[in-house]
Amino acid sequence: MLSHCNTTIPSHQPASLPNKGCIVGMWGAESFCRMGTARVAAFIRCGCHLESRMRACSVGGDAAGLQGQQLWARGKRTVAVLGGAGGIGQPLSLLLKLNPLVSDLRLYDVAGTPGVACDLSHVNTQATVEGYAGDAELEKTLKGCDLIIIPAGVPRKPGMTRDDLFNINAGIVKSLMIGIAKHAPKALVNIISNPVNSTVPIAAEVLKKAGVFDPRRLFGVTTLDVMRARTFYAARMKTPVKDVDLPVIGGHAGITILPLLSQVKPKKNMTEKDIDALTKRIQDGGTEVVQAKAGKGSATLSMAFAGALFAEACIKGLEGEKNVVECAYVKSDVVKGIPFFSSKVSYIFKQPFLFFTTLFL
């Protein structure tokens, strides 16, 4: 599953890093920590190197673990993860804890989140962490949030399609959205819970019923499809993954996932066989992970990485950064007759707590 993350270190072998004096890119700036082994350094780099927006980290010495004074600039955004004790929620929360744009991180689930939050709070970064559990604490979780991410729900199992998840996960998303409509109607909402093609429209209907629906604030996270497309293309066409730009449109399930191989950069001489093989693997990426885990899980680590990337894009949009573009499944008029569609979305900050999106192919 880590192989689906578009980073440069292969997940099947440790990186060849020296024990001392090696600089590893991570979030932020002017922060130095010592790691005990090259293997730990490789894990940190692969798991936390979200593209190139990271802090510097000195590797070496005998210390096992993170040490040294952290000099990060404090962020100012409050983020909640609903489903924070789950297989996606925990690694996603760790990545958000490392993000200097996040000042307050709130984890919510039916149970287990106080322990996860306590564990995360020992990570020496600036974001504070609180854990909440049960219906009675949902309001406390949501109030004042800028961004809410929902990975809550059951994972896929062998033989299951995303449609099979609908009856369970739709109810979970609906109940959470009722709380969001009441306690955080101005927050941006990123939905990871599958089937995204269905849970996002359900979320929209809940918000409409409450009279607070703003299509510019509701997003289905399809970043994992883009990550897989870039990763698989780079591997097959033998090009550095960091150079690949490959948009993926449509939806977030099977044949609705449409990689735009005609728009890929850098463009290579692909045969029909290459195009067919890449398209099929990108569309079946989730099934590939479910089968590889032999029924013991679905895509959790790569999905967490994708969720963290998309969350950062949203926060940067709120902070006023221009030219922030990601693919997302949103209310759309790009394709006539299809009310929700995934395409490139440009985030433009206009005024406090008002978030505009522009859709284009």
RATAKA-V940760 format. One record per backbone hydrogen bond with DSSP energy under -0.5 kcal/mol. CO is the residue of the C=O (numbers start at 0). NH is the residue of the N-H. If there is no record, write none. Layout:
{{CO,NH} {CO,NH}}
This chain:
{{0,3} {1,4} {4,6} {7,9} {9,12} {14,16} {21,23} {21,58} {23,56} {26,54} {34,59} {36,40} {37,41} {38,42} {39,43} {40,44} {41,45} {42,46} {43,47} {44,48} {47,49} {48,50} {49,52} {51,53} {53,26} {54,25} {56,23} {58,20} {58,21} {62,64} {68,31} {76,78} {76,102} {76,103} {77,145} {77,146} {78,105} {79,81} {79,148} {80,82} {80,83} {80,107} {81,150} {81,151} {82,85} {82,88} {85,89} {86,90} {87,91} {88,92} {89,93} {90,94} {91,95} {92,96} {93,97} {95,98} {96,126} {97,99} {98,101} {100,75} {100,76} {100,102} {102,127} {103,78} {104,129} {105,80} {106,131} {107,82} {107,83} {108,133} {111,115} {112,116} {113,117} {114,118} {115,119} {116,120} {117,121} {118,121} {119,122} {122,124} {127,104} {129,106} {131,108} {133,136} {134,137} {136,140} {137,141} {138,142} {141,144} {145,187} {146,79} {147,189} {148,81} {148,150} {149,191} {149,192} {156,159} {160,163} {160,164} {161,164} {162,165} {164,167} {164,168} {165,169} {166,170} {167,171} {168,172} {169,173} {170,174} {171,175} {172,176} {173,177} {174,178} {175,179} {176,180} {177,181} {178,182} {179,183} {183,186} {187,147} {188,190} {188,218} {189,149} {189,191} {190,220} {194,197} {194,198} {195,199} {197,201} {198,202} {199,203} {200,204} {201,205} {202,206} {203,207} {204,208} {205,209} {206,211} {206,212} {207,210} {213,216} {214,217} {216,188} {218,190} {218,220} {219,221} {219,328} {221,224} {221,225} {222,226} {223,227} {224,228} {225,229} {226,230} {227,231} {228,232} {229,233} {230,234} {231,235} {232,236} {233,237} {233,238} {239,242} {240,243} {244,264} {246,259} {248,250} {248,257} {249,341} {252,255} {253,256} {255,250} {255,257} {256,258} {257,248} {258,260} {259,262} {260,263} {264,244} {267,269} {270,274} {271,275} {272,276} {273,277} {274,278} {275,279} {276,280} {277,281} {278,282} {279,283} {281,284} {282,253} {283,287} {284,288} {285,289} {286,290} {287,291} {288,292} {289,294} {290,293} {292,295} {297,299} {299,303} {300,304} {301,305} {302,306} {303,307} {304,308} {305,309} {306,310} {307,311} {308,312} {309,313} {310,314} {311,315} {312,316} {313,317} {314,318} {315,320} {316,319} {322,324} {323,346} {325,344} {326,221} {327,329} {327,342} {328,219} {329,340} {333,335} {334,337} {336,338} {338,331} {340,329} {340,342} {341,249} {342,327} {343,359} {344,325} {344,346} {345,347} {345,357} {346,323} {347,355} {350,353} {353,349} {353,350} {353,355} {355,347} {357,345} {359,343}}
